[in-house]
């Protein structure tokens, strides 16, 4: 499941890499390429030398996909990547054991309000909100109990309660009460309300102070720190990651170069 910020504009074919190709030179001598993806589309690298550098690095160190490996943007024919079998693995798959070990926190449950339209059908979220006798709270709990992304760590009603309460600051909404009193059949509308607060149109320029914004930002920071610690390779990720990773690299004083990326910053 992927965040709403990854849904950006159509690719600009005049750019060497419209959604960005980020080359990172770590102090330990390891090099990473992070390629920005507009989900559902194939990346088109226009610069032959840039394409060659990325391809050679991927051949030596491997390519890594984001998510489950079943998404349409797994196919990147320009680099000979057609299915998940052409990759070394998923770069975010190792996060689950870490969360399981350290404990599920409220922000970890915010993935259910990410890309609601896409995940309602493709991610199987919608089937947990079909019983009119149940509530939105029941639907959220059902989804996580039957599709826990946290390995063996079970999601409990207390986790869901704390997650909904954590969405409250800055929204003037008692999300827990509403989830407990709203029929499950209105679940999509409920989740999209939170998503829209988490990702307003000016998400990359405004101060992000509301509960939904801070929850998803904590998840993003965890994921981005994780990818930066994985060592050499070519990592394919939603373009929004590049914006946030740049900020982390600047904070750390790490050397990097961004190629293209104009539309990732729009």
C-alpha positions, 0 to 999 in steps of 0.5 A, a space after each residue: 500500500 502506498 501513499 497518496 503523495 506518490 500520485 503526481 502529474 504525468 511525465 514530462 518527456 523533456 526531462 532526463 528523469 521527470 520524477 527524479 533519479 537520485 544518486 547517493 554517495 554514502 560516507 562508507 563508500 556505498 552508492 545508491 540510486 533511487 528512481 522516482 516512479 509515477 505509479 502505474 506508469 513506466 519510467 522513461 530515462 531520456 539521457 543515455 548516459 544516465 540510463 547506462 549508469 543506472 543499468 550498470 549499477 543495477 546489474 552489479 547490485 540489484 534492483 529493489 521494488 516498493 510494496 508487494 511486487 504485484 503493482 503495475 509499476 513493477 514493469 520497467 521495460 527500459 531496464 529489463 524489469 518485467 516482473 518481481 522475479 527480475 528484482 533482488 527483492 522489495 526494499 520495504 519488506 524488512 520493515 515488518 519484522 522491525 515493527 513487530 519487534 519494537 511494537 505497533 505504534 499509531 502511525 503504522 496504521 495510517 497505511 489504511 488511509 493511503 491511496 484509498 481509491 486504489 487500495 479499496 479494490 486492489 488492496 482488498 480494503 473494501 471487503 472489510 466494510 460491507 456489513 451494514 451492521 458493523 461500524 467503520 471501527 470494526 472494518 479497520 480492525 478486521 482489515 488489520 487482523 486479516 491482513 496484518 503487515 506486521 508479521 506475527 504482531 497482532 493488531 488489537 482494538 486498542 491499536 485501532 483506538 489509539 490510531 484514531 485518537 492520534 488523528 484528532 489534533 488540528 482537525 476538530 474531529 473525534 475520529 474514534 467516536 465517528 468510527 464507532 458510530 458510522 456504518 461500515 458501508 460508509 468506510 471509504 468516505 470516512 478513510 478518504 476524509 482522513 487521507 485528504 487532510 493528510 495530503 492536501 494539494 499544498 502538502 510539500 509547502 505547508 506546515 504539516 501539523 494536523 494529526 493525519 499529516 504527522 502520522 503519515 510523515 512519521 511512516 515516511 521518515 521510517 521508510 526513507 531511513 530504512 531505504 538509506 540504510 540498505 546499502 548499494 542498489 537501485 531502489 524504485 520508489 514513489 516520486 514523493 520519497 525523493 523529496 523527503 529523502 533529499 531533506 534527510 540527506 541534507 540534514 545528514 550532510 550526505 553527498 548526492 545528486 538529483 537528476 531531473 525530478 521537476 515533477 516530483 517537486 510540483 
